[in-house]
């Protein structure tokens, strides 16, 4: 099997601030994605899909667990280094996207690298 390009190991995330106390959104989520593999996250609204994507794409941090991209543990890196990795190696197209219409989807994803 190919080495994973993305590995999530026991990811946990809770949101705080409500009157009811912390809300656990992710508890012990693990995922391995090999280069070239296509993965679909399908779950009801509020299940934590966007949170998982934000953590995977280094837009947010997990409370516990590890995010490994190309064999490098991102949880041990500084914010500046994670930002550099995100700019060079991560691309998203959201469901409600704001793409530049004159470019293809792939071109829109690689724009931060230009």
MOPAC internal coordinates of N, CA, C and O (Angstrom, degrees):
PM7 1SCF
backbone

  N    0.0000 0     0.00 0     0.00 0    0    0    0
  C    1.4600 1     0.00 0     0.00 0    1    0    0
  C    1.5312 1   109.59 1     0.00 0    2    1    0
  O    1.2310 1   120.74 1   -34.38 1    3    2    1
  N    1.3113 1   116.19 1   145.62 1    3    2    1
  C    1.4647 1   121.24 1   177.59 1    5    3    2
  C    1.5268 1   110.33 1   -66.41 1    6    5    3
  O    1.2310 1   121.51 1   -30.68 1    7    6    5
  N    1.3207 1   114.72 1   149.32 1    7    6    5
  C    1.4629 1   119.12 1   173.14 1    9    7    6
  C    1.5284 1   108.13 1   -65.08 1   10    9    7
  O    1.2310 1   119.89 1   -37.09 1   11   10    9
  N    1.3175 1   117.82 1   142.91 1   11   10    9
  C    1.4658 1   119.30 1  -178.55 1   13   11   10
  C    1.5261 1   111.67 1   -69.72 1   14   13   11
  O    1.2310 1   121.12 1   -39.02 1   15   14   13
  N    1.3159 1   115.46 1   140.98 1   15   14   13
  C    1.4581 1   120.84 1   172.90 1   17   15   14
  C    1.5326 1   108.53 1   -82.90 1   18   17   15
  O    1.2310 1   121.08 1   152.55 1   19   18   17
  N    1.3332 1   115.54 1   -27.45 1   19   18   17
  C    1.4645 1   122.15 1   177.13 1   21   19   18
  C    1.5132 1   108.32 1  -135.31 1   22   21   19
  O    1.2310 1   121.04 1   -48.62 1   23   22   21
  N    1.3162 1   115.61 1   131.38 1   23   22   21
  C    1.4606 1   120.48 1   175.92 1   25   23   22
  C    1.5216 1   108.75 1  -135.81 1   26   25   23
  O    1.2310 1   121.14 1   -55.92 1   27   26   25
  N    1.3167 1   115.43 1   124.08 1   27   26   25
  C    1.4588 1   121.92 1   174.14 1   29   27   26
  C    1.5188 1   106.69 1  -109.06 1   30   29   27
  O    1.2310 1   120.53 1   -50.90 1   31   30   29
  N    1.3151 1   116.60 1   129.10 1   31   30   29
  C    1.4557 1   121.06 1  -175.76 1   33   31   30
  C    1.5269 1   109.89 1  -125.02 1   34   33   31
  O    1.2310 1   120.72 1   -71.28 1   35   34   33
  N    1.3203 1   116.23 1   108.72 1   35   34   33
  C    1.4758 1   123.14 1   175.06 1   37   35   34
  C    1.5285 1   112.61 1    54.76 1   38   37   35
  O    1.2310 1   120.58 1  -131.31 1   39   38   37
  N    1.3195 1   116.49 1    48.69 1   39   38   37
  C    1.4652 1   122.13 1  -178.41 1   41   39   38
  C    1.5280 1   110.45 1   -72.32 1   42   41   39
  O    1.2310 1   121.05 1   -46.16 1   43   42   41
  N    1.3276 1   115.59 1   133.84 1   43   42   41
  C    1.4627 1   122.09 1   174.94 1   45   43   42
  C    1.5235 1   108.48 1  -133.57 1   46   45   43
  O    1.2310 1   121.17 1   -38.36 1   47   46   45
  N    1.3270 1   115.37 1   141.64 1   47   46   45
  C    1.4643 1   120.83 1   178.84 1   49   47   46
  C    1.5202 1   108.77 1  -150.28 1   50   49   47
  O    1.2310 1   120.67 1   -47.27 1   51   50   49
  N    1.3259 1   116.33 1   132.73 1   51   50   49
  C    1.4610 1   122.12 1   175.51 1   53   51   50
  C    1.5209 1   108.12 1  -127.66 1   54   53   51
  O    1.2310 1   121.02 1   -31.08 1   55   54   53
  N    1.3229 1   115.65 1   148.92 1   55   54   53
  C    1.4590 1   121.11 1   174.84 1   57   55   54
  C    1.5210 1   108.40 1  -108.11 1   58   57   55
  O    1.2310 1   121.11 1   -41.04 1   59   58   57
  N    1.3266 1   115.47 1   138.96 1   59   58   57
  C    1.4600 1   122.10 1  -176.10 1   61   59   58
  C    1.5202 1   109.53 1  -116.39 1   62   61   59
  O    1.2310 1   120.77 1   -15.79 1   63   62   61
  N    1.3105 1   116.12 1   164.21 1   63   62   61
  C    1.4533 1   119.71 1   172.48 1   65   63   62
  C    1.5099 1   114.60 1   118.99 1   66   65   63
  O    1.2310 1   119.63 1   163.81 1   67   66   65
  N    1.3064 1   118.31 1   -16.19 1   67   66   65
  C    1.4561 1   119.89 1   178.89 1   69   67   66
  C    1.5158 1   111.27 1   -84.66 1   70   69   67
  O    1.2310 1   120.68 1   -17.58 1   71   70   69
  N    1.3179 1   116.30 1   162.42 1   71   70   69
  C    1.4601 1   121.62 1   179.73 1   73   71   70
  C    1.5252 1   111.74 1   -63.73 1   74   73   71
  O    1.2310 1   120.44 1   153.19 1   75   74   73
  N    1.3206 1   116.77 1   -26.81 1   75   74   73
  C    1.4674 1   120.83 1  -178.20 1   77   75   74
  C    1.5267 1   112.47 1   -81.98 1   78   77   75
  O    1.2310 1   120.16 1   178.12 1   79   78   77
  N    1.3315 1   117.30 1    -1.88 1   79   78   77
  C    1.4578 1   120.12 1  -179.18 1   81   79   78
  C    1.5085 1   111.21 1    93.24 1   82   81   79
  O    1.2310 1   120.38 1     9.56 1   83   82   81
  N    1.3387 1   116.89 1  -170.44 1   83   82   81
  C    1.4684 1   120.31 1  -176.89 1   85   83   82
  C    1.5281 1   112.26 1   -65.04 1   86   85   83
  O    1.2310 1   121.58 1   -34.87 1   87   86   85
  N    1.3298 1   114.58 1   145.13 1   87   86   85
  C    1.4647 1   121.20 1   177.32 1   89   87   86
  C    1.5217 1   107.57 1  -114.43 1   90   89   87
  O    1.2310 1   120.60 1   -64.58 1   91   90   89
  N    1.3261 1   116.45 1   115.42 1   91   90   89
  C    1.4625 1   121.05 1   176.49 1   93   91   90
  C    1.5192 1   108.94 1   -73.67 1   94   93   91
  O    1.2310 1   120.81 1   -62.39 1   95   94   93
  N    1.3231 1   116.05 1   117.61 1   95   94   93
  C    1.4623 1   120.89 1   179.89 1   97   95   94
  C    1.5233 1   110.13 1   -96.77 1   98   97   95
  O    1.2310 1   120.64 1   137.65 1   99   98   97
  N    1.3227 1   116.38 1   -42.35 1   99   98   97
  C    1.4663 1   121.62 1   178.57 1  101   99   98
  C    1.5227 1   108.42 1  -126.93 1  102  101   99
  O    1.2310 1   120.87 1   -45.34 1  103  102  101
  N    1.3268 1   115.95 1   134.66 1  103  102  101
  C    1.4661 1   121.02 1   178.88 1  105  103  102
  C    1.5165 1   109.32 1  -135.90 1  106  105  103
  O    1.2310 1   120.36 1   -72.42 1  107  106  105
  N    1.3231 1   116.92 1   107.58 1  107  106  105
  C    1.4594 1   121.48 1   173.84 1  109  107  106
  C    1.5154 1   115.05 1    66.68 1  110  109  107
  O    1.2310 1   119.92 1  -144.01 1  111  110  109
  N    1.3251 1   117.77 1    35.99 1  111  110  109
  C    1.4636 1   121.49 1  -178.44 1  113  111  110
  C    1.5290 1   109.81 1   -81.93 1  114  113  111
  O    1.2310 1   120.91 1   -51.98 1  115  114  113
  N    1.3241 1   115.86 1   128.02 1  115  114  113
  C    1.4652 1   121.84 1   176.61 1  117  115  114
  C    1.5219 1   108.93 1  -126.32 1  118  117  115
  O    1.2310 1   120.80 1   -37.59 1  119  118  117
  N    1.3280 1   116.08 1   142.41 1  119  118  117
  C    1.4626 1   121.73 1  -177.62 1  121  119  118
  C    1.5186 1   108.51 1  -156.26 1  122  121  119
  O    1.2310 1   120.83 1   -39.91 1  123  122  121
  N    1.3224 1   116.02 1   140.09 1  123  122  121
  C    1.4734 1   121.91 1   174.23 1  125  123  122
  C    1.5216 1   107.49 1  -125.52 1  126  125  123
  O    1.2310 1   120.63 1   -50.39 1  127  126  125
  N    1.3281 1   116.40 1   129.61 1  127  126  125
  C    1.4598 1   121.88 1   179.13 1  129  127  126
  C    1.5261 1   107.81 1  -124.33 1  130  129  127
  O    1.2310 1   120.89 1   -59.50 1  131  130  129
  N    1.3301 1   115.90 1   120.50 1  131  130  129
  C    1.4653 1   121.37 1   178.74 1  133  131  130
  C    1.5278 1   109.80 1   -83.33 1  134  133  131
  O    1.2310 1   120.44 1   -25.31 1  135  134  133
  N    1.3167 1   116.77 1   154.69 1  135  134  133
  C    1.4642 1   121.79 1   177.16 1  137  135  134
  C    1.5275 1   108.92 1   -56.33 1  138  137  135
  O    1.2310 1   120.28 1   -49.26 1  139  138  137
  N    1.3247 1   117.08 1   130.74 1  139  138  137
  C    1.4539 1   122.47 1   179.46 1  141  139  138
  C    1.5141 1   114.27 1    86.34 1  142  141  139
  O    1.2310 1   120.02 1   170.84 1  143  142  141
  N    1.3071 1   117.56 1    -9.16 1  143  142  141
  C    1.4638 1   121.30 1  -179.69 1  145  143  142
  C    1.5228 1   109.67 1   -79.14 1  146  145  143
  O    1.2310 1   120.75 1   -35.87 1  147  146  145
  N    1.3256 1   116.17 1   144.13 1  147  146  145
  C    1.4559 1   122.10 1   176.81 1  149  147  146
  C    1.5226 1   107.83 1  -108.16 1  150  149  147
  O    1.2310 1   120.74 1   -48.96 1  151  150  149
  N    1.3256 1   116.19 1   131.04 1  151  150  149
  C    1.4582 1   121.75 1  -178.17 1  153  151  150
  C    1.5191 1   108.50 1  -126.11 1  154  153  151
  O    1.2310 1   120.56 1   -43.70 1  155  154  153
  N    1.3244 1   116.53 1   136.30 1  155  154  153
  C    1.4612 1   121.83 1   175.33 1  157  155  154
  C    1.5243 1   108.59 1  -114.92 1  158  157  155
  O    1.2310 1   120.62 1   -50.53 1  159  158  157
  N    1.3177 1   116.43 1   129.47 1  159  158  157
  C    1.4594 1   121.70 1   173.83 1  161  159  158
  C    1.5159 1   107.46 1  -100.05 1  162  161  159
  O    1.2310 1   120.89 1   -65.92 1  163  162  161
  N    1.3123 1   115.90 1   114.08 1  163  162  161
  C    1.4575 1   121.34 1  -177.63 1  165  163  162
  C    1.5234 1   107.80 1  -123.85 1  166  165  163
  O    1.2310 1   120.80 1   -59.57 1  167  166  165
  N    1.3257 1   116.08 1   120.43 1  167  166  165
  C    1.4619 1   120.81 1  -179.52 1  169  167  166
  C    1.5262 1   107.92 1  -165.13 1  170  169  167
  O    1.2310 1   120.31 1   -16.43 1  171  170  169
  N    1.3170 1   117.01 1   163.57 1  171  170  169
  C    1.4612 1   119.92 1   178.91 1  173  171  170
  C    1.5303 1   112.01 1   -64.11 1  174  173  171
  O    1.2310 1   121.14 1   -18.72 1  175  174  173
  N    1.3105 1   115.42 1   161.28 1  175  174  173
  C    1.4539 1   121.69 1   175.69 1  177  175  174
  C    1.5258 1   109.40 1   -56.92 1  178  177  175
  O    1.2310 1   120.79 1   -43.76 1  179  178  177
  N    1.3273 1   116.10 1   136.24 1  179  178  177
  C    1.4557 1   120.61 1   178.61 1  181  179  178
  C    1.5143 1   114.99 1    86.04 1  182  181  179
  O    1.2310 1   120.14 1  -175.75 1  183  182  181
  N    1.3296 1   117.34 1     4.25 1  183  182  181
  C    1.4664 1   120.75 1  -176.78 1  185  183  182
  C    1.5262 1   113.09 1   -80.70 1  186  185  183
  O    1.2310 1   119.68 1   167.15 1  187  186  185
  N    1.3286 1   118.21 1   -12.85 1  187  186  185
  C    1.4553 1   120.81 1   177.81 1  189  187  186
  C    1.5181 1   114.99 1   109.15 1  190  189  187
  O    1.2310 1   119.91 1  -168.64 1  191  190  189
  N    1.3389 1   117.78 1    11.36 1  191  190  189
  C    1.4734 1   120.69 1  -179.05 1  193  191  190
  C    1.5260 1   111.51 1   -60.34 1  194  193  191
  O    1.2310 1   120.27 1   130.58 1  195  194  193
  N    1.3152 1   117.10 1   -49.42 1  195  194  193
  C    1.4710 1   120.38 1  -178.93 1  197  195  194
  C    1.5206 1   111.00 1   -64.98 1  198  197  195
  O    1.2310 1   120.27 1   140.09 1  199  198  197
  N    1.3111 1   117.09 1   -39.91 1  199  198  197
  C    1.4639 1   120.66 1   177.31 1  201  199  198
  C    1.5193 1   110.18 1   -60.57 1  202  201  199
  O    1.2310 1   120.33 1   135.72 1  203  202  201
  N    1.3262 1   116.97 1   -44.28 1  203  202  201
  C    1.4646 1   121.11 1   178.98 1  205  203  202
  C    1.5296 1   110.91 1   -62.22 1  206  205  203
  O    1.2310 1   120.21 1   137.99 1  207  206  205
  N    1.3317 1   117.21 1   -42.01 1  207  206  205
  C    1.4660 1   120.52 1   177.99 1  209  207  206
  C    1.5281 1   111.47 1   -65.48 1  210  209  207
  O    1.2310 1   120.41 1   139.00 1  211  210  209
  N    1.3203 1   116.83 1   -41.00 1  211  210  209
  C    1.4680 1   120.01 1   179.30 1  213  211  210
  C    1.5261 1   111.04 1   -64.00 1  214  213  211
  O    1.2310 1   120.15 1   140.89 1  215  214  213
  N    1.3165 1   117.32 1   -39.11 1  215  214  213
  C    1.4674 1   120.47 1   177.11 1  217  215  214
  C    1.5223 1   109.91 1   -68.96 1  218  217  215
  O    1.2310 1   120.31 1   136.81 1  219  218  217
  N    1.3323 1   117.02 1   -43.19 1  219  218  217
  C    1.4703 1   121.30 1   179.25 1  221  219  218
  C    1.5201 1   111.54 1   -60.97 1  222  221  219
  O    1.2310 1   120.62 1   142.21 1  223  222  221
  N    1.3278 1   116.42 1   -37.79 1  223  222  221
  C    1.4595 1   121.78 1  -178.01 1  225  223  222
  C    1.5105 1   114.21 1   -90.56 1  226  225  223
  O    1.2310 1   120.36 1  -170.78 1  227  226  225
  N    1.3293 1   116.91 1     9.22 1  227  226  225
  C    1.4649 1   123.28 1   176.13 1  229  227  226
  C    1.5234 1   113.11 1    65.87 1  230  229  227
  O    1.2310 1   120.52 1  -156.47 1  231  230  229
  N    1.3309 1   116.61 1    23.53 1  231  230  229
  C    1.4590 1   120.73 1   174.93 1  233  231  230
  C    1.5209 1   111.09 1   -86.73 1  234  233  231
  O    1.2310 1   120.57 1   161.83 1  235  234  233
  N    1.3332 1   116.52 1   -18.17 1  235  234  233
  C    1.4578 1   123.53 1   179.78 1  237  235  234
  C    1.5255 1   107.11 1  -143.67 1  238  237  235
  O    1.2310 1   120.41 1   -14.54 1  239  238  237
  N    1.3131 1   116.81 1   165.46 1  239  238  237
  C    1.4609 1   120.28 1   178.75 1  241  239  238
  C    1.5215 1   109.91 1  -115.31 1  242  241  239
  O    1.2310 1   121.03 1   -29.43 1  243  242  241
  N    1.3099 1   115.63 1   150.57 1  243  242  241
  C    1.4615 1   121.86 1   176.29 1  245  243  242
  C    1.5236 1   109.20 1   -82.05 1  246  245  243
  O    1.2310 1   120.77 1   -26.96 1  247  246  245
  N    1.3244 1   116.14 1   153.04 1  247  246  245
  C    1.4605 1   120.41 1   173.28 1  249  247  246
  C    1.5290 1   110.32 1   -73.58 1  250  249  247
  O    1.2310 1   120.98 1   145.13 1  251  250  249
  N    1.3293 1   115.73 1   -34.87 1  251  250  249
  C    1.4650 1   122.31 1   177.95 1  253  251  250
  C    1.5170 1   108.29 1  -145.19 1  254  253  251
  O    1.2310 1   121.11 1   -20.95 1  255  254  253
  N    1.3221 1   115.49 1   159.05 1  255  254  253
  C    1.4557 1   121.25 1   177.03 1  257  255  254
  C    1.5186 1   111.88 1   101.85 1  258  257  255
  O    1.2310 1   121.74 1    -0.95 1  259  258  257
  N    1.3334 1   114.28 1   179.05 1  259  258  257
  C    1.4674 1   120.92 1  -176.64 1  261  259  258
  C    1.5200 1   110.71 1  -124.85 1  262  261  259
  O    1.2310 1   121.11 1   -36.55 1  263  262  261
  N    1.3324 1   115.48 1   143.45 1  263  262  261
  C    1.4591 1   123.80 1   170.52 1  265  263  262
  C    1.5245 1   106.01 1  -116.28 1  266  265  263
  O    1.2310 1   120.66 1   -60.37 1  267  266  265
  N    1.3314 1   116.35 1   119.63 1  267  266  265
  C    1.4604 1   121.52 1  -178.34 1  269  267  266
  C    1.5257 1   108.00 1  -119.06 1  270  269  267
  O    1.2310 1   120.15 1   -56.08 1  271  270  269
  N    1.3233 1   117.33 1   123.92 1  271  270  269
  C    1.4601 1   122.85 1   177.64 1  273  271  270
  C    1.5199 1   107.48 1  -119.13 1  274  273  271
  O    1.2310 1   121.12 1   -55.95 1  275  274  273
  N    1.3222 1   115.47 1   124.05 1  275  274  273
  C    1.4720 1   121.75 1  -178.48 1  277  275  274
  C    1.5264 1   112.08 1    49.67 1  278  277  275
  O    1.2310 1   120.68 1  -138.67 1  279  278  277
  N    1.3221 1   116.31 1    41.33 1  279  278  277
  C    1.4561 1   121.60 1   175.65 1  281  279  278
  C    1.5166 1   115.93 1    81.96 1  282  281  279
  O    1.2310 1   119.92 1  -179.21 1  283  282  281
  N    1.3314 1   117.76 1     0.79 1  283  282  281
  C    1.4655 1   121.44 1  -178.71 1  285  283  282
  C    1.5264 1   109.23 1  -107.84 1  286  285  283
  O    1.2310 1   120.53 1   -54.23 1  287  286  285
  N    1.3205 1   116.59 1   125.77 1  287  286  285
  C    1.4639 1   122.46 1   179.15 1  289  287  286
  C    1.5273 1   109.25 1   -73.16 1  290  289  287
  O    1.2310 1   120.73 1   -72.51 1  291  290  289
  N    1.3224 1   116.21 1   107.49 1  291  290  289
  C    1.4628 1   121.91 1  -176.89 1  293  291  290
  C    1.5222 1   112.20 1   -71.39 1  294  293  291
  O    1.2310 1   120.05 1   156.70 1  295  294  293
  N    1.3284 1   117.52 1   -23.30 1  295  294  293
  C    1.4611 1   120.22 1  -176.79 1  297  295  294
  C    1.5181 1   111.99 1   -69.87 1  298  297  295
  O    1.2310 1   119.86 1   165.35 1  299  298  297
  N    1.3093 1   117.86 1   -14.65 1  299  298  297
  C    1.4707 1   121.60 1  -179.42 1  301  299  298
  C    1.5311 1   112.39 1   -97.82 1  302  301  299
  O    1.2310 1   120.17 1   178.21 1  303  302  301
  N    1.3201 1   117.29 1    -1.79 1  303  302  301
  C    1.4641 1   120.90 1  -175.15 1  305  303  302
  C    1.5238 1   111.28 1   -94.47 1  306  305  303
  O    1.2310 1   120.79 1   -22.15 1  307  306  305
  N    1.3165 1   116.10 1   157.85 1  307  306  305
  C    1.4650 1   121.66 1   176.33 1  309  307  306
  C    1.5270 1   109.79 1   -70.57 1  310  309  307
  O    1.2310 1   120.97 1   -16.20 1  311  310  309
  N    1.3300 1   115.76 1   163.80 1  311  310  309
  C    1.4661 1   120.53 1   176.53 1  313  311  310
  C    1.5237 1   110.93 1   -58.25 1  314  313  311
  O    1.2310 1   120.31 1   138.09 1  315  314  313
  N    1.3263 1   117.00 1   -41.91 1  315  314  313
  C    1.4704 1   120.84 1  -178.69 1  317  315  314
  C    1.5241 1   111.27 1   -63.39 1  318  317  315
  O    1.2310 1   120.27 1   139.44 1  319  318  317
  N    1.3103 1   117.08 1   -40.56 1  319  318  317
  C    1.4636 1   120.28 1   179.82 1  321  319  318
  C    1.5223 1   110.58 1   -69.89 1  322  321  319
  O    1.2310 1   120.24 1   139.25 1  323  322  321
  N    1.3350 1   117.15 1   -40.75 1  323  322  321
  C    1.4733 1   119.86 1   176.91 1  325  323  322
  C    1.5306 1   110.40 1   -62.28 1  326  325  323
  O    1.2310 1   120.25 1   142.06 1  327  326  325
  N    1.3193 1   117.13 1   -37.94 1  327  326  325
  C    1.4655 1   120.76 1   177.14 1  329  327  326
  C    1.5208 1   110.47 1   -62.59 1  330  329  327
  O    1.2310 1   120.13 1   137.08 1  331  330  329
  N    1.3159 1   117.37 1   -42.92 1  331  330  329
  C    1.4696 1   120.95 1   178.62 1  333  331  330
  C    1.5246 1   110.94 1   -63.46 1  334  333  331
  O    1.2310 1   120.10 1   138.88 1  335  334  333
  N    1.3233 1   117.42 1   -41.12 1  335  334  333
  C    1.4748 1   120.96 1   177.31 1  337  335  334
  C    1.5211 1   109.73 1   -63.88 1  338  337  335
  O    1.2310 1   120.36 1   135.34 1  339  338  337
  N    1.3220 1   116.93 1   -44.66 1  339  338  337
  C    1.4670 1   121.00 1  -179.68 1  341  339  338
  C    1.5276 1   110.57 1   -59.96 1  342  341  339
  O    1.2310 1   120.07 1   137.03 1  343  342  341
  N    1.3122 1   117.47 1   -42.97 1  343  342  341
  C    1.4672 1   121.07 1  -179.67 1  345  343  342
  C    1.5235 1   112.01 1   -65.69 1  346  345  343
  O    1.2310 1   120.42 1   144.74 1  347  346  345
  N    1.3222 1   116.80 1   -35.26 1  347  346  345
  C    1.4656 1   120.88 1  -174.13 1  349  347  346
  C    1.5203 1   113.71 1   -90.93 1  350  349  347
  O    1.2310 1   119.61 1   152.89 1  351  350  349
  N    1.3384 1   118.34 1   -27.11 1  351  350  349
  C    1.4583 1   119.44 1  -168.07 1  353  351  350
  C    1.5208 1   116.23 1  -127.48 1  354  353  351
  O    1.2310 1   119.42 1   173.06 1  355  354  353
  N    1.3260 1   118.71 1    -6.94 1  355  354  353
  C    1.4623 1   120.32 1  -173.35 1  357  355  354
  C    1.5212 1   109.49 1  -120.00 1  358  357  355
  O    1.2310 1   120.65 1   -43.03 1  359  358  357
  N    1.3243 1   116.36 1   136.97 1  359  358  357
  C    1.4582 1   121.38 1   175.62 1  361  359  358
  C    1.5140 1   110.41 1  -142.73 1  362  361  359
  O    1.2310 1   120.44 1   -37.44 1  363  362  361
  N    1.3098 1   116.76 1   142.56 1  363  362  361
  C    1.4573 1   122.70 1  -179.69 1  365  363  362
  C    1.5190 1   109.76 1  -129.01 1  366  365  363
  O    1.2310 1   121.08 1   -32.59 1  367  366  365
  N    1.3026 1   115.53 1   147.41 1  367  366  365
  C    1.4610 1   121.46 1   161.31 1  369  367  366
  C    1.5154 1   105.12 1  -128.16 1  370  369  367
  O    1.2310 1   120.88 1   -65.89 1  371  370  369
  N    1.3250 1   115.93 1   114.11 1  371  370  369
  C    1.4568 1   121.37 1  -176.33 1  373  371  370
  C    1.5215 1   111.08 1   -80.52 1  374  373  371
  O    1.2310 1   121.33 1   -17.30 1  375  374  373
  N    1.3297 1   115.07 1   162.70 1  375  374  373
  C    1.4577 1   121.23 1   178.15 1  377  375  374
  C    1.5311 1   109.98 1   -57.68 1  378  377  375
  O    1.2310 1   120.47 1   135.21 1  379  378  377
  N    1.3227 1   116.71 1   -44.79 1  379  378  377
  C    1.4588 1   121.67 1   175.92 1  381  379  378
  C    1.5265 1   106.28 1  -104.72 1  382  381  379
  O    1.2310 1   121.56 1   -93.96 1  383  382  381
  N    1.3024 1   114.62 1    86.04 1  383  382  381
  C    1.4552 1   121.59 1  -169.72 1  385  383  382
  C    1.5218 1   111.96 1   -92.75 1  386  385  383
  O    1.2310 1   121.97 1   -18.70 1  387  386  385
  N    1.2869 1   113.83 1   161.30 1  387  386  385
  C    1.4641 1   122.40 1   174.89 1  389  387  386
  C    1.5262 1   106.36 1  -128.17 1  390  389  387
  O    1.2310 1   121.45 1  -104.17 1  391  390  389
  N    1.3182 1   114.83 1    75.83 1  391  390  389
  C    1.4592 1   121.03 1  -176.24 1  393  391  390
  C    1.5242 1   110.49 1   -92.63 1  394  393  391
  O    1.2310 1   121.23 1   -21.84 1  395  394  393
  N    1.3110 1   115.24 1   158.16 1  395  394  393
  C    1.4564 1   120.33 1   172.41 1  397  395  394
  C    1.5243 1   107.05 1   -82.82 1  398  397  395
  O    1.2310 1   119.78 1   -62.22 1  399  398  397
  N    1.3214 1   118.02 1   117.78 1  399  398  397
  C    1.4680 1   120.68 1  -170.89 1  401  399  398
  C    1.5256 1   114.62 1   -64.89 1  402  401  399
  O    1.2310 1   119.93 1   158.52 1  403  402  401
  N    1.3163 1   117.75 1   -21.48 1  403  402  401
  C    1.4648 1   119.46 1  -178.74 1  405  403  402
  C    1.5273 1   112.53 1   -80.55 1  406  405  403
  O    1.2310 1   120.03 1   174.26 1  407  406  405
  N    1.3412 1   117.55 1    -5.74 1  407  406  405
  C    1.4630 1   121.88 1   179.62 1  409  407  406
  C    1.5239 1   110.73 1  -112.32 1  410  409  407
  O    1.2310 1   121.17 1   -24.92 1  411  410  409
  N    1.3342 1   115.36 1   155.08 1  411  410  409
  C    1.4653 1   120.44 1   173.99 1  413  411  410
  C    1.5280 1   108.61 1   -73.57 1  414  413  411
  O    1.2310 1   120.77 1    -9.96 1  415  414  413
  N    1.3481 1   116.14 1   170.04 1  415  414  413
  C    1.4676 1   120.48 1   176.88 1  417  415  414
  C    1.5226 1   110.34 1   -58.69 1  418  417  415
  O    1.2310 1   120.33 1   135.42 1  419  418  417
  N    1.3316 1   116.98 1   -44.58 1  419  418  417
  C    1.4692 1   120.81 1  -179.78 1  421  419  418
  C    1.5292 1   110.88 1   -62.26 1  422  421  419
  O    1.2310 1   120.10 1   138.55 1  423  422  421
  N    1.3283 1   117.42 1   -41.45 1  423  422  421
  C    1.4646 1   120.47 1   179.42 1  425  423  422
  C    1.5298 1   110.91 1   -65.44 1  426  425  423
  O    1.2310 1   120.28 1   142.01 1  427  426  425
  N    1.3377 1   117.07 1   -37.99 1  427  426  425
  C    1.4590 1   120.53 1   176.76 1  429  427  426
  C    1.5250 1   111.34 1   -62.74 1  430  429  427
  O    1.2310 1   120.25 1   142.25 1  431  430  429
  N    1.3308 1   117.13 1   -37.75 1  431  430  429
  C    1.4650 1   120.94 1  -179.25 1  433  431  430
  C    1.5199 1   111.43 1   -68.01 1  434  433  431
  O    1.2310 1   120.03 1   142.20 1  435  434  433
  N    1.3396 1   117.55 1   -37.80 1  435  434  433
  C    1.4714 1   119.32 1  -176.02 1  437  435  434
  C    1.5300 1   113.44 1   -87.34 1  438  437  435
  O    1.2310 1   119.40 1   178.30 1  439  438  437
  N    1.3196 1   118.75 1    -1.70 1  439  438  437
  C    1.4693 1   121.07 1  -179.84 1  441  439  438
  C    1.5289 1   113.70 1   -51.13 1  442  441  439
  O    1.2310 1   118.47 1   138.16 1  443  442  441
  N    1.3368 1   120.53 1   -41.84 1  443  442  441
  C    1.4694 1   118.77 1  -179.91 1  445  443  442
  C    1.5278 1   113.60 1   -61.93 1  446  445  443
  O    1.2310 1   119.72 1   160.25 1  447  446  445
  N    1.3164 1   118.14 1   -19.75 1  447  446  445
  C    1.4601 1   121.25 1  -178.96 1  449  447  446
  C    1.5263 1   112.45 1   -82.97 1  450  449  447
  O    1.2310 1   120.33 1   167.27 1  451  450  449
  N    1.3281 1   116.98 1   -12.73 1  451  450  449
  C    1.4664 1   120.46 1  -177.51 1  453  451  450
  C    1.5137 1   112.12 1   -79.33 1  454  453  451
  O    1.2310 1   120.10 1   180.00 1  455  454  453

